[in-house]
Amino acid sequence: MFHEMKEAEMAVPHLFRCPITLDLFKDPVTLCTGQTYDRSSIEKWLAAGNLTCPVTMQPLHDPTMVPNHTLRHLIERWLQIGHHLDPEYLARIDSFDALKRSLERQDPAALEAKLQALESILVLSEESSSKSCLVQLGFLPLLLEQVFGRFDGDKSLSEENTKFIEQALFCVMKLLPFCELANLNVLQEESKLTAFLALFKNGTCLIKMKLCQLIEITSSSSETKELLSMLGKSRELLHEMIQFVQQNSESSDAGIKALWALSSPESNRQLLIKEGIVDGLISYVSRSERREKSLAALAMATLEKLLSVESAKEELISNPNGISTLVKKAFRVSDHEGSESAVGALMIVCYGSLLAREEAIEAGVLTQLLLLLQSQCNGRTKTMARMLLKLLRSKRIEDPNHV
């Protein structure tokens, strides 16, 4: 009764109303689309055989309802304090409401308002309490929808749309560490995946970096295992990513991290090799010699992992700079980062190939290994270096697989 009297006395903020009934939330729950509904209302919707989100009409790939405790707390506080509520608190509620409304606008003139909303979200994401509200009120799924649900892959990106997508992806990356990674599974929808590929192909360097970061994050949770596998089966995406890491810029580092993630599932490795990842990694490592900081060690670790596939060995041996690049990375005076993977990769490729052994010796691998054994590198690396030295010094018998 108190609930009804209070509700009647005060104008209910839009943020506190169920989108289905337009009544004050009693038991707010959030769906995988990020939209919040009153539990009884959404249960009736689903019981009627509907398999979509009422507001966005997106398919519900996961029907789980998550209690929205933050929203419930806001409503309870609003009901208890009523007209005596701190004006600043009311303004806070109104601000979140206004942000959601701005982002949900569909009219052509809404872009400027949306950009302003994104700037506000970036500021709010720096505050712990505000960040929690943004997460609980479903801003992450809303932002993902704005990036991947509104972009038509057949159209080129205008300057305004480019700025919007860059800003929206910044906001996504700010909120993602505090959200369920299952939110990213919306990218499994065909239209969203198509948009992802189109953005990677046609987007700016900044957009590509943020998309690479999204791919990297998908490898950190079992919730997104299927998505990672799906992305790894896209030849178009793999081709674009490998081209990206071969660019002579620090932005390619994000691509190396993404390729490491995509190469984690064994089922992805064969296609990565077909699309030229070995040449791409060798090119990146070779260029890294001219940079003070790089992810050459991670690139070498990725290459070592790929060499479990026979075709990767063949690609490495056929690359004019393949073996010599590994030899150079085996020992560096300035640091030993990447030495273990370089020696490990040389072990794998030299073990079954006379040609690889000859090229390695010609490139100076024996000297490199001896220097490595005298250095401060770890014990595992030294053990591998001794094993490789023994292999290379042994009688070189013609490899029957050598052509």
C-alpha positions as a Markdown table, in Angstrom:
| # | Residue | x | y | z |
|---|---|---|---|---|
| 1 | Met | 0.0 | 0.0 | 0.0 |
| 2 | Phe | 2.8 | 2.3 | 1.0 |
| 3 | His | 4.5 | 1.5 | -2.4 |
| 4 | Glu | 1.3 | 2.5 | -4.3 |
| 5 | Met | 0.7 | 5.7 | -2.3 |
| 6 | Lys | 4.3 | 6.8 | -2.8 |
| 7 | Glu | 4.2 | 6.0 | -6.4 |
| 8 | Ala | 1.0 | 8.0 | -6.8 |
| 9 | Glu | 2.4 | 11.0 | -5.0 |
| 10 | Met | 5.5 | 11.3 | -7.2 |
| 11 | Ala | 6.3 | 11.4 | -10.8 |
| 12 | Val | 8.1 | 8.1 | -11.6 |
| 13 | Pro | 11.4 | 8.6 | -13.4 |
| 14 | His | 11.5 | 7.0 | -16.8 |
| 15 | Leu | 14.5 | 4.9 | -15.7 |
| 16 | Phe | 12.3 | 3.3 | -13.0 |
| 17 | Arg | 9.5 | 2.2 | -15.3 |
| 18 | Cys | 9.2 | -1.3 | -16.9 |
| 19 | Pro | 9.3 | -0.8 | -20.7 |
| 20 | Ile | 6.4 | -3.3 | -21.1 |
| 21 | Thr | 3.9 | -2.1 | -18.6 |
| 22 | Leu | 5.3 | 1.4 | -18.0 |
| 23 | Asp | 4.7 | 0.8 | -14.3 |
| 24 | Leu | 7.2 | 1.2 | -11.5 |
| 25 | Phe | 9.6 | -1.7 | -11.3 |
| 26 | Lys | 8.8 | -4.2 | -8.5 |
| 27 | Asp | 11.4 | -6.8 | -9.3 |
| 28 | Pro | 13.8 | -5.5 | -12.0 |
| 29 | Val | 15.7 | -8.1 | -14.0 |
| 30 | Thr | 18.2 | -7.6 | -16.9 |
| 31 | Leu | 18.3 | -9.8 | -20.0 |
| 32 | Cys | 21.4 | -10.6 | -22.1 |
| 33 | Thr | 20.5 | -7.6 | -24.4 |
| 34 | Gly | 21.1 | -5.2 | -21.5 |
| 35 | Gln | 17.4 | -4.3 | -21.3 |
| 36 | Thr | 15.7 | -4.4 | -17.8 |
| 37 | Tyr | 12.1 | -5.4 | -17.3 |
| 38 | Asp | 9.9 | -6.3 | -14.3 |
| 39 | Arg | 10.2 | -10.0 | -13.7 |
| 40 | Ser | 6.5 | -10.8 | -14.0 |
| 41 | Ser | 6.2 | -8.8 | -17.2 |
| 42 | Ile | 9.1 | -10.5 | -19.0 |
| 43 | Glu | 8.1 | -13.9 | -17.8 |
| 44 | Lys | 4.6 | -13.4 | -19.3 |
| 45 | Trp | 6.3 | -12.2 | -22.6 |
| 46 | Leu | 8.5 | -15.3 | -22.8 |
| 47 | Ala | 5.6 | -17.7 | -21.7 |
| 48 | Ala | 3.7 | -16.4 | -24.7 |
| 49 | Gly | 6.3 | -17.9 | -27.0 |
| 50 | Asn | 8.3 | -14.8 | -27.7 |
| 51 | Leu | 12.0 | -15.4 | -28.2 |
| 52 | Thr | 13.1 | -11.8 | -28.6 |
| 53 | Cys | 13.9 | -8.8 | -26.4 |
| 54 | Pro | 10.7 | -6.6 | -26.4 |
| 55 | Val | 12.6 | -3.3 | -26.7 |
| 56 | Thr | 15.4 | -4.2 | -29.1 |
| 57 | Met | 13.7 | -7.2 | -30.8 |
| 58 | Gln | 17.1 | -8.9 | -30.7 |
| 59 | Pro | 17.0 | -12.8 | -30.4 |
| 60 | Leu | 17.6 | -13.9 | -26.9 |
| 61 | His | 20.5 | -16.3 | -27.2 |
| 62 | Asp | 20.5 | -16.6 | -23.4 |
| 63 | Pro | 17.1 | -16.4 | -21.6 |
| 64 | Thr | 18.8 | -15.9 | -18.2 |
| 65 | Met | 17.3 | -13.1 | -16.0 |
| 66 | Val | 19.8 | -11.3 | -13.8 |
| 67 | Pro | 18.4 | -9.4 | -10.8 |
| 68 | Asn | 19.3 | -5.7 | -11.2 |
| 69 | His | 20.2 | -4.9 | -7.6 |
| 70 | Thr | 21.5 | -1.4 | -8.3 |
| 71 | Leu | 18.3 | -0.3 | -10.0 |
| 72 | Arg | 16.2 | -1.9 | -7.2 |
| 73 | His | 18.3 | 0.0 | -4.6 |
| 74 | Leu | 17.8 | 3.2 | -6.4 |
| 75 | Ile | 14.0 | 2.7 | -6.5 |
| 76 | Glu | 13.8 | 1.7 | -2.8 |
| 77 | Arg | 15.8 | 4.8 | -1.8 |
| 78 | Trp | 13.6 | 7.0 | -4.0 |
| 79 | Leu | 10.4 | 5.5 | -2.5 |
| 80 | Gln | 11.7 | 5.9 | 1.1 |
| 81 | Ile | 12.9 | 9.5 | 0.9 |
| 82 | Gly | 10.3 | 10.6 | -1.6 |
| 83 | His | 10.0 | 14.4 | -1.9 |
| 84 | His | 12.8 | 14.9 | 0.5 |
| 85 | Leu | 15.3 | 13.2 | -1.8 |
| 86 | Asp | 18.5 | 15.1 | -2.4 |
| 87 | Pro | 18.2 | 17.2 | -5.5 |
| 88 | Glu | 21.7 | 16.0 | -6.6 |
| 89 | Tyr | 20.5 | 12.4 | -6.3 |
| 90 | Leu | 17.5 | 13.1 | -8.4 |
| 91 | Ala | 19.7 | 14.8 | -10.9 |
| 92 | Arg | 22.0 | 11.7 | -11.0 |
| 93 | Ile | 19.0 | 9.5 | -11.8 |
| 94 | Asp | 17.9 | 11.9 | -14.5 |
| 95 | Ser | 21.4 | 12.0 | -16.0 |
| 96 | Phe | 21.5 | 8.2 | -16.4 |
| 97 | Asp | 18.0 | 8.3 | -17.9 |
| 98 | Ala | 19.0 | 11.0 | -20.3 |
| 99 | Leu | 22.1 | 9.2 | -21.4 |
| 100 | Lys | 20.1 | 6.0 | -22.2 |
| 101 | Arg | 17.5 | 8.0 | -24.1 |
| 102 | Ser | 20.2 | 9.8 | -26.1 |
| 103 | Leu | 21.9 | 6.6 | -27.1 |
| 104 | Glu | 18.6 | 4.9 | -28.1 |
| 105 | Arg | 17.5 | 7.7 | -30.4 |
| 106 | Gln | 17.1 | 6.6 | -34.0 |
| 107 | Asp | 16.5 | 10.0 | -35.8 |
| 108 | Pro | 19.2 | 11.2 | -38.2 |
| 109 | Ala | 19.8 | 14.3 | -36.1 |
| 110 | Ala | 20.7 | 12.3 | -33.0 |
| 111 | Leu | 24.4 | 11.8 | -33.8 |
| 112 | Glu | 25.6 | 14.9 | -32.0 |
| 113 | Ala | 23.5 | 14.1 | -28.9 |
| 114 | Lys | 24.9 | 10.5 | -28.9 |
| 115 | Leu | 28.5 | 11.8 | -29.1 |
| 116 | Gln | 27.8 | 14.0 | -26.1 |
| 117 | Ala | 26.3 | 11.0 | -24.3 |
| 118 | Leu | 29.5 | 9.0 | -25.0 |
| 119 | Glu | 31.7 | 11.8 | -23.6 |
| 120 | Ser | 29.6 | 11.8 | -20.4 |
| 121 | Ile | 29.9 | 8.0 | -20.1 |
| 122 | Leu | 33.7 | 8.2 | -20.4 |
| 123 | Val | 33.7 | 10.7 | -17.5 |
| 124 | Leu | 31.3 | 8.6 | -15.4 |
| 125 | Ser | 33.3 | 5.5 | -16.0 |
| 126 | Glu | 36.2 | 7.0 | -14.1 |
| 127 | Glu | 34.1 | 7.1 | -10.9 |
| 128 | Ser | 33.7 | 3.8 | -9.1 |
| 129 | Ser | 30.0 | 4.4 | -8.0 |
| 130 | Ser | 29.0 | 5.7 | -11.4 |
| 131 | Lys | 30.8 | 2.9 | -13.2 |
| 132 | Ser | 28.8 | 0.4 | -11.1 |
| 133 | Cys | 25.5 | 2.1 | -12.1 |
| 134 | Leu | 26.5 | 2.1 | -15.8 |
| 135 | Val | 27.2 | -1.6 | -15.6 |
| 136 | Gln | 24.0 | -2.5 | -13.7 |
| 137 | Leu | 21.8 | -0.3 | -15.8 |
| 138 | Gly | 22.8 | -2.2 | -19.0 |
| 139 | Phe | 25.0 | 0.4 | -20.7 |
| 140 | Leu | 27.5 | -2.2 | -22.1 |
| 141 | Pro | 24.9 | -4.2 | -24.2 |
| 142 | Leu | 23.4 | -0.9 | -25.3 |
| 143 | Leu | 26.9 | 0.4 | -26.5 |
| 144 | Leu | 27.6 | -2.9 | -28.3 |
| 145 | Glu | 24.2 | -2.5 | -30.1 |
| 146 | Gln | 25.1 | 1.0 | -31.1 |
| 147 | Val | 28.5 | -0.1 | -32.6 |
| 148 | Phe | 27.5 | -3.4 | -34.2 |
| 149 | Gly | 23.8 | -3.0 | -34.7 |
| 150 | Arg | 23.6 | 0.3 | -36.5 |
| 151 | Phe | 26.5 | 0.0 | -38.9 |
| 152 | Asp | 25.7 | -1.1 | -42.4 |
| 153 | Gly | 28.7 | -3.0 | -43.8 |
| 154 | Asp | 27.8 | -2.0 | -47.3 |
| 155 | Lys | 28.3 | 1.7 | -46.6 |
| 156 | Ser | 31.5 | 3.6 | -46.0 |
| 157 | Leu | 32.1 | 5.2 | -42.7 |
| 158 | Ser | 31.4 | 9.0 | -42.6 |
| 159 | Glu | 33.7 | 11.1 | -40.5 |
| 160 | Glu | 30.9 | 11.6 | -37.9 |
| 161 | Asn | 30.1 | 7.9 | -37.7 |
| 162 | Thr | 33.8 | 7.1 | -37.4 |
| 163 | Lys | 34.1 | 9.4 | -34.4 |
| 164 | Phe | 31.0 | 7.9 | -32.9 |
| 165 | Ile | 32.2 | 4.3 | -33.2 |
| 166 | Glu | 35.7 | 5.1 | -31.9 |
| 167 | Gln | 34.1 | 6.8 | -28.8 |
| 168 | Ala | 31.6 | 4.0 | -28.3 |
| 169 | Leu | 34.4 | 1.4 | -28.4 |
| 170 | Phe | 36.4 | 3.4 | -25.9 |
| 171 | Cys | 33.3 | 3.3 | -23.6 |
| 172 | Val | 32.9 | -0.5 | -24.2 |
| 173 | Met | 36.5 | -1.1 | -23.2 |
| 174 | Lys | 36.1 | 1.0 | -20.0 |
| 175 | Leu | 33.0 | -1.0 | -18.9 |
| 176 | Leu | 34.0 | -4.5 | -20.1 |
| 177 | Pro | 36.3 | -5.5 | -17.2 |
| 178 | Phe | 33.4 | -5.0 | -14.8 |
| 179 | Cys | 30.8 | -6.9 | -16.8 |
| 180 | Glu | 29.9 | -10.4 | -17.8 |
| 181 | Leu | 31.9 | -11.3 | -20.9 |
| 182 | Ala | 28.9 | -13.2 | -22.1 |
| 183 | Asn | 27.6 | -9.8 | -23.3 |
| 184 | Leu | 30.1 | -10.2 | -26.2 |
| 185 | Asn | 28.2 | -13.2 | -27.5 |
| 186 | Val | 25.8 | -10.9 | -29.2 |
| 187 | Leu | 28.6 | -10.8 | -31.9 |
| 188 | Gln | 27.6 | -14.4 | -32.8 |
| 189 | Glu | 24.5 | -13.0 | -34.5 |
| 190 | Glu | 25.1 | -12.9 | -38.3 |
| 191 | Ser | 24.4 | -9.2 | -38.7 |
| 192 | Lys | 26.7 | -8.3 | -35.8 |
| 193 | Leu | 29.5 | -10.4 | -37.0 |
| 194 | Thr | 29.1 | -8.9 | -40.5 |
| 195 | Ala | 29.4 | -5.4 | -39.0 |
| 196 | Phe | 32.4 | -6.5 | -37.0 |
| 197 | Leu | 34.2 | -7.7 | -40.1 |
| 198 | Ala | 33.2 | -4.6 | -42.1 |
| 199 | Leu | 34.5 | -2.3 | -39.3 |
| 200 | Phe | 37.8 | -4.1 | -39.2 |
| 201 | Lys | 38.1 | -3.8 | -43.0 |
| 202 | Asn | 37.0 | -0.2 | -43.4 |
| 203 | Gly | 37.6 | 1.3 | -40.0 |
| 204 | Thr | 40.4 | 3.6 | -38.8 |
| 205 | Cys | 43.6 | 2.3 | -37.1 |
| 206 | Leu | 42.0 | 3.2 | -33.7 |
| 207 | Ile | 38.9 | 1.2 | -34.5 |
| 208 | Lys | 41.0 | -1.8 | -35.5 |
| 209 | Met | 43.0 | -1.6 | -32.3 |
| 210 | Lys | 39.8 | -1.6 | -30.2 |
| 211 | Leu | 38.4 | -4.6 | -32.1 |
| 212 | Cys | 41.7 | -6.4 | -31.6 |
| 213 | Gln | 41.3 | -5.8 | -27.9 |
| 214 | Leu | 37.8 | -7.2 | -27.9 |
| 215 | Ile | 39.2 | -10.4 | -29.6 |
| 216 | Glu | 42.0 | -10.6 | -27.0 |
| 217 | Ile | 39.4 | -10.4 | -24.2 |
| 218 | Thr | 37.3 | -13.2 | -25.6 |
| 219 | Ser | 40.1 | -15.6 | -24.9 |
| 220 | Ser | 40.1 | -14.9 | -21.2 |
| 221 | Ser | 36.7 | -16.6 | -20.5 |
| 222 | Ser | 35.0 | -19.9 | -21.2 |
| 223 | Glu | 31.8 | -17.9 | -21.7 |
| 224 | Thr | 33.1 | -16.6 | -25.0 |
| 225 | Lys | 34.9 | -19.7 | -26.2 |
| 226 | Glu | 32.4 | -20.3 | -29.0 |
| 227 | Leu | 32.7 | -16.7 | -30.1 |
| 228 | Leu | 36.5 | -17.0 | -30.3 |
| 229 | Ser | 36.2 | -20.1 | -32.4 |
| 230 | Met | 33.7 | -18.4 | -34.7 |
| 231 | Leu | 36.0 | -15.3 | -35.2 |
| 232 | Gly | 38.9 | -17.7 | -35.9 |
| 233 | Lys | 37.0 | -19.3 | -38.7 |
| 234 | Ser | 36.5 | -16.0 | -40.6 |
| 235 | Arg | 39.0 | -16.0 | -43.4 |
| 236 | Glu | 38.2 | -12.3 | -44.2 |
| 237 | Leu | 38.9 | -11.3 | -40.6 |
| 238 | Leu | 42.2 | -13.3 | -40.3 |
| 239 | His | 43.4 | -11.9 | -43.6 |
| 240 | Glu | 42.7 | -8.3 | -42.5 |
| 241 | Met | 44.3 | -8.9 | -39.1 |
| 242 | Ile | 47.5 | -10.3 | -40.6 |
| 243 | Gln | 47.7 | -7.4 | -42.9 |
| 244 | Phe | 47.2 | -5.1 | -39.9 |
| 245 | Val | 50.2 | -6.6 | -37.9 |
| 246 | Gln | 52.5 | -6.0 | -40.9 |
| 247 | Gln | 51.9 | -2.3 | -40.8 |
| 248 | Asn | 54.9 | -0.4 | -39.5 |
| 249 | Ser | 53.3 | 1.2 | -36.5 |
| 250 | Glu | 52.9 | 0.5 | -32.8 |
| 251 | Ser | 49.2 | -0.1 | -33.3 |
| 252 | Ser | 50.1 | -3.5 | -34.8 |
| 253 | Asp | 50.9 | -4.6 | -31.2 |
| 254 | Ala | 47.2 | -4.9 | -30.6 |
| 255 | Gly | 47.0 | -7.2 | -33.6 |
| 256 | Ile | 49.7 | -9.5 | -32.1 |
| 257 | Lys | 47.7 | -9.9 | -28.9 |
| 258 | Ala | 44.6 | -10.7 | -30.9 |
| 259 | Leu | 46.4 | -13.3 | -33.1 |
| 260 | Trp | 47.8 | -14.9 | -29.9 |
| 261 | Ala | 44.2 | -15.2 | -28.6 |
| 262 | Leu | 42.9 | -16.6 | -31.9 |
| 263 | Ser | 45.7 | -19.1 | -32.2 |
| 264 | Ser | 44.8 | -20.6 | -28.7 |
| 265 | Pro | 42.1 | -23.0 | -30.0 |
| 266 | Glu | 43.9 | -25.7 | -32.0 |
| 267 | Ser | 40.9 | -25.7 | -34.4 |
| 268 | Asn | 41.8 | -22.1 | -35.5 |
| 269 | Arg | 45.5 | -22.7 | -36.3 |
| 270 | Gln | 45.2 | -24.3 | -39.8 |
| 271 | Leu | 43.2 | -21.5 | -41.2 |
| 272 | Leu | 45.5 | -18.9 | -39.6 |
| 273 | Ile | 48.5 | -20.6 | -41.3 |
| 274 | Lys | 46.7 | -20.6 | -44.7 |
| 275 | Glu | 46.0 | -16.9 | -44.4 |
| 276 | Gly | 49.7 | -16.1 | -43.9 |
| 277 | Ile | 50.2 | -15.7 | -40.2 |
| 278 | Val | 53.7 | -17.2 | -40.2 |
| 279 | Asp | 54.9 | -14.6 | -42.7 |
| 280 | Gly | 53.0 | -11.9 | -40.8 |
| 281 | Leu | 54.7 | -12.8 | -37.5 |
| 282 | Ile | 58.2 | -13.0 | -39.1 |
| 283 | Ser | 57.7 | -9.6 | -40.6 |
| 284 | Tyr | 56.6 | -8.1 | -37.3 |
| 285 | Val | 59.5 | -9.6 | -35.4 |
| 286 | Ser | 62.0 | -8.4 | -38.0 |
| 287 | Arg | 60.7 | -4.9 | -37.8 |
| 288 | Ser | 60.7 | -5.0 | -34.0 |
| 289 | Glu | 64.5 | -4.8 | -34.1 |
| 290 | Arg | 64.1 | -1.1 | -35.0 |
| 291 | Arg | 61.8 | -0.4 | -32.0 |
| 292 | Glu | 62.7 | 0.2 | -28.4 |
| 293 | Lys | 59.6 | -1.6 | -27.2 |
| 294 | Ser | 57.5 | -4.2 | -29.0 |
| 295 | Leu | 55.6 | -7.5 | -28.5 |
| 296 | Ala | 58.2 | -9.5 | -30.4 |
| 297 | Ala | 58.4 | -12.0 | -27.5 |
| 298 | Leu | 54.6 | -12.7 | -27.8 |
| 299 | Ala | 54.9 | -12.9 | -31.6 |
| 300 | Met | 57.6 | -15.5 | -31.1 |
| 301 | Ala | 55.5 | -17.4 | -28.6 |
| 302 | Thr | 52.6 | -17.4 | -31.0 |
| 303 | Leu | 54.9 | -18.7 | -33.8 |
| 304 | Glu | 56.2 | -21.5 | -31.5 |
| 305 | Lys | 52.6 | -22.5 | -30.7 |
| 306 | Leu | 51.7 | -22.7 | -34.4 |
| 307 | Leu | 54.7 | -24.9 | -35.2 |
| 308 | Ser | 52.7 | -27.8 | -33.8 |
| 309 | Val | 51.1 | -27.8 | -37.3 |
| 310 | Glu | 53.3 | -29.3 | -40.1 |
| 311 | Ser | 52.2 | -26.6 | -42.6 |
| 312 | Ala | 53.5 | -23.9 | -40.3 |
| 313 | Lys | 57.0 | -25.5 | -40.4 |
| 314 | Glu | 56.9 | -25.5 | -44.1 |
| 315 | Glu | 55.8 | -21.9 | -44.3 |
| 316 | Leu | 58.6 | -20.9 | -41.9 |
| 317 | Ile | 61.3 | -22.7 | -43.8 |
| 318 | Ser | 60.1 | -21.3 | -47.1 |
| 319 | Asn | 60.2 | -17.7 | -45.8 |
| 320 | Pro | 63.5 | -16.1 | -46.9 |
| 321 | Asn | 63.9 | -14.5 | -43.5 |
| 322 | Gly | 62.3 | -17.1 | -41.4 |
| 323 | Ile | 65.2 | -19.1 | -39.9 |
| 324 | Ser | 67.5 | -16.1 | -39.7 |
| 325 | Thr | 64.9 | -14.1 | -37.8 |
| 326 | Leu | 64.6 | -16.9 | -35.2 |
| 327 | Val | 68.4 | -17.0 | -34.9 |
| 328 | Lys | 68.6 | -13.2 | -34.3 |
| 329 | Lys | 66.0 | -13.5 | -31.5 |
| 330 | Ala | 67.8 | -16.4 | -29.8 |
| 331 | Phe | 70.2 | -14.0 | -28.2 |
| 332 | Arg | 70.2 | -10.3 | -27.8 |
| 333 | Val | 72.7 | -8.4 | -25.6 |
| 334 | Ser | 70.0 | -5.9 | -24.4 |
| 335 | Asp | 67.5 | -8.5 | -23.2 |
| 336 | His | 66.5 | -12.2 | -23.3 |
| 337 | Glu | 62.8 | -11.6 | -23.8 |
| 338 | Gly | 61.7 | -14.0 | -26.5 |
| 339 | Ser | 64.8 | -16.1 | -26.4 |
| 340 | Glu | 63.0 | -19.1 | -25.0 |
| 341 | Ser | 60.4 | -19.1 | -27.7 |
| 342 | Ala | 63.0 | -18.5 | -30.4 |
| 343 | Val | 65.1 | -21.4 | -29.2 |
| 344 | Gly | 62.0 | -23.6 | -28.8 |
| 345 | Ala | 60.8 | -22.7 | -32.4 |
| 346 | Leu | 64.3 | -23.5 | -33.8 |
| 347 | Met | 64.3 | -26.9 | -31.9 |
| 348 | Ile | 60.9 | -27.8 | -33.5 |
| 349 | Val | 61.8 | -26.8 | -37.1 |
| 350 | Cys | 65.4 | -28.0 | -37.1 |
| 351 | Tyr | 64.6 | -31.4 | -35.6 |
| 352 | Gly | 62.9 | -32.6 | -38.8 |
| 353 | Ser | 64.6 | -30.6 | -41.5 |
| 354 | Leu | 68.2 | -30.7 | -42.7 |
| 355 | Leu | 67.6 | -27.5 | -44.7 |
| 356 | Ala | 66.5 | -25.7 | -41.6 |
| 357 | Arg | 69.6 | -26.8 | -39.7 |
| 358 | Glu | 71.9 | -25.7 | -42.5 |
| 359 | Glu | 70.2 | -22.3 | -42.7 |
| 360 | Ala | 70.4 | -21.9 | -38.9 |
| 361 | Ile | 74.1 | -22.7 | -38.8 |
| 362 | Glu | 74.8 | -20.3 | -41.8 |
| 363 | Ala | 72.9 | -17.6 | -39.9 |
| 364 | Gly | 75.2 | -17.9 | -36.9 |
| 365 | Val | 73.0 | -19.9 | -34.5 |
| 366 | Leu | 76.0 | -21.7 | -32.9 |
| 367 | Thr | 77.5 | -18.5 | -31.7 |
| 368 | Gln | 74.1 | -17.2 | -30.6 |
| 369 | Leu | 73.5 | -20.3 | -28.5 |
| 370 | Leu | 77.0 | -20.2 | -26.9 |
| 371 | Leu | 76.4 | -16.5 | -25.9 |
| 372 | Leu | 73.0 | -17.5 | -24.6 |
| 373 | Leu | 74.5 | -20.2 | -22.3 |
| 374 | Gln | 76.9 | -17.6 | -20.8 |
| 375 | Ser | 74.1 | -15.1 | -20.2 |
| 376 | Gln | 71.6 | -14.6 | -17.3 |
| 377 | Cys | 68.7 | -16.3 | -19.0 |
| 378 | Asn | 66.5 | -18.8 | -17.2 |
| 379 | Gly | 67.4 | -22.5 | -16.7 |
| 380 | Arg | 64.7 | -23.7 | -19.1 |
| 381 | Thr | 66.1 | -21.6 | -21.9 |
| 382 | Lys | 69.6 | -22.8 | -21.3 |
| 383 | Thr | 68.5 | -26.5 | -21.2 |
| 384 | Met | 66.8 | -26.0 | -24.6 |
| 385 | Ala | 69.9 | -24.2 | -26.0 |
| 386 | Arg | 72.1 | -27.2 | -25.0 |
| 387 | Met | 69.6 | -29.6 | -26.7 |
| 388 | Leu | 69.7 | -27.5 | -29.8 |
| 389 | Leu | 73.5 | -27.3 | -29.8 |
| 390 | Lys | 73.7 | -31.1 | -29.5 |
| 391 | Leu | 71.3 | -31.5 | -32.4 |
| 392 | Leu | 73.1 | -29.1 | -34.7 |
| 393 | Arg | 76.6 | -30.6 | -33.8 |
| 394 | Ser | 75.5 | -34.1 | -34.5 |
| 395 | Lys | 76.2 | -35.8 | -37.8 |
| 396 | Arg | 73.9 | -34.2 | -40.3 |
| 397 | Ile | 72.0 | -37.0 | -42.0 |
| 398 | Glu | 69.9 | -36.2 | -45.0 |
| 399 | Asp | 66.3 | -35.8 | -43.9 |
| 400 | Pro | 64.0 | -38.1 | -45.9 |
| 401 | Asn | 61.4 | -35.4 | -45.9 |
| 402 | His | 63.7 | -32.8 | -47.2 |
| 403 | Val | 63.1 | -31.7 | -50.8 |
